[in-house]
Amino acid sequence: MRSDIREVHGSMDGTGQRVGVVLSRFNGLVTGQLYEGAEDALIRHGVSPSDITVVHVPGAFEIGLVARALAARDDIDAVICLGAVIRGETPHFDYVAAEAAKSIGAASERFGKPVIFGVLTTENVDQALQRAGVKGGNKGAECAQTAIEAVNLLRALQ
């Protein structure tokens, strides 16, 4: 990149950031592991445990509504949405996954804050567990890092 072009990067320092987590209880084995990864990453990157607010919702369909309520708060800098929608034999998967994605994106747009999509959409439980830390890393941790970096990027742009 040319030296006369201004670049903006977000840092991975979460010190002073206040983060909300919306955590689905449905598929709790998977979402619990996602949350453990997110909590660990937030704290490792400087977010104080007292600055983390966790709100439990019944399932992935309800995540967007609660994410919107958290994003509306002045004492929340970012929201991490964690859930798992696993395909079954009916089209229910498609409706729940689509609504979760739409409503989470709308919350971010509406409030100009990072609202991070950490809802796994997988074909089976094994795939979900792999993405929740068994083999392929922990998507909850990745979402936490994304939230921290996005908050810092937005602050750098103000």
N, C-alpha and C positions, 0 to 999 in steps of 0.2 A: 504494500500500500504506500502511496506517496506520502512524503513527510508533511506536506501542507494540508492534508485532509485531517479534519478533527475526528477522532474516534472516541466513542463513549462506551465504557465497559462497566458492568456492575461487579462489585466485589462480593466476596463470600463471607463478609463480616456481618453477622446478625445482631451485634450488640445494640441494645436499645429497641430492637424491633418487637412489635406485639403481633402475635400470630394466632388466628383462630383456626381450629381444625374441626371440620364436620366429618363425623365418623359413623358410617353405616353399621348397624348391628347385624343385618342380614349377611350371611356368609362370614360370620364372626371369626372363624379360624383364620381366614385370609385377611380380613380387615384388621384384626388384632395385630398381625405381623406387619401389615403396612404401617399401622400407627407406631409400633415399636421402632421401626426404621426411621419414620419421620421425626419422632421425639428425639431419638439419638442424634440425628443429623442437625436438628435445630439447636440442641444444647452444645454439640461439638463446635458449631459455628458461632456461638456466642449469645444465642437467645436465652434469656433467663427463664427457668421453669415457671416463675411467677408471671411471665408475660405470654404464656401459652394458655389459651382457652379452648377446651374440647367440648363439643356439643354432640351428643349421641342422637342419631335419628334411626327410625325403624329400618329404612332401606334406601337404595340408591335413588329412587324416585323422589324422595323428600330432601335430598341433599341440596338441590338448587335453591329451594325456598329458604332454607336455613342459612345457606351461604350468602344469600342476598341480605338477610337480616344482620349477619355478622359484618358484611362489607359496608353496611350503612353506618356502622358505629365509628365514632372518631377515635376510639381507643384500640382499633384493629388496623394494622398496616397491610396484612395479607391474609388470605383464607386458603387453606389446603383442604380439598375435598377428597375423601378416601372412601371407596366402596368397591364392590365386586359384583358384576353381573355375569352370571355363567349361563351359557346357552342351554336351553332345555328342548323339549319336543314341541313347544308351541311358539308362536310369534311374540309372546310376552317379552322375551329378551330384547327384541328390536325396539319395542315401545319404551321400555325402561331405559335402555342405553341411550336412545335418541333424546328422550326428555332430560336425562341427567346432563348430557353434553350441551344441549340447548340452554337449559336454565343456568348452568354454571357459567357458560360464556356470556349470557345476558347479565349476570350479576357483576362480572368484571367490567363489561362495557358501561353499565349503568353508574357504577361508583368509581371508575377509573383506578381501581386497585387490582393487584394480582389476585385472582381467584383461580387456583391451580387445579386442573383436572387430573385427579388421581383415582379415577374409577376404572378398575380393570374390566375389560370386556373380553372374555375368553370362551373357548369352546368347551372346556371341561375344568374340573377342580384341579387336576394336575398342573395345567397351564397357569392357573391362578396362583397356586402355591409356589411355582417356580418364580413368578414375577413378584411374589411377596417375600422373597429372600431365601428360598430353598436352594436355588441354583443360579438364577439369572440376575442377581442383584436384587435390591429392594426398591420398588417403585415409590414407596412412601418416602424413603430417604431422598430419592431423586426429586420428588415433588417439593420436599422441604428446601433443598438446595436451590431449586428453581424459584421458590417464593422469596428467599433471601436475596438472590441476585436480582430478581425483578424489582423488589422494593428499592434496592440501591440504584438500579438503572433509572427508575422514575425520579428518585431524589436527585440524581446527577443531571437530569434533563430539566429540572425546575429552575 
